[in-house]
């Protein structure tokens, strides 16, 4: 067997092994968070959203089914993040809902004990390997538009 044939055989074998092991994660496509239509306008400087009046603040906002709600976080004066509250680890569990922990810097799903950083939604502890679903935002200094 020539060395060229051996290399091709080795590459094909490695590809097959990688493909077989890629489906072994709990967080595969079967556990994809159902997509909710999101198109919200809020006024973060109003007294109704008093926690969003300054950087570092956050609020829970309701959204249409199948969403379990949205967490809006104000990082800087004009920088907002909007995260789906459904945990990406096992989104079909009825208790899989993320909430802000005391201290306002981490988010937790008490169902699976996954923790996420409020700054970017990335997982920092627990079984979840995927970040929280993030919605797009635009802010004109008065109105915050959250959408997908």
LINNORDA-V769044 format. One record per helix or strand of 3 or more residues. SS is the DSSP state (A for helix, B for strand). FROM is the first residue (numbers start at 1). LEN is the number of residues. Records with the same first field share a line. If there is no record, write none. Layout:
SS = FROM-LEN / FROM-LEN
This chain:
A = 3-19 / 29-3 / 47-7
B = 39-4 / 58-4 / 70-5 / 80-5 / 97-4 / 106-4 / 114-4 / 123-3 / 134-6 / 144-4
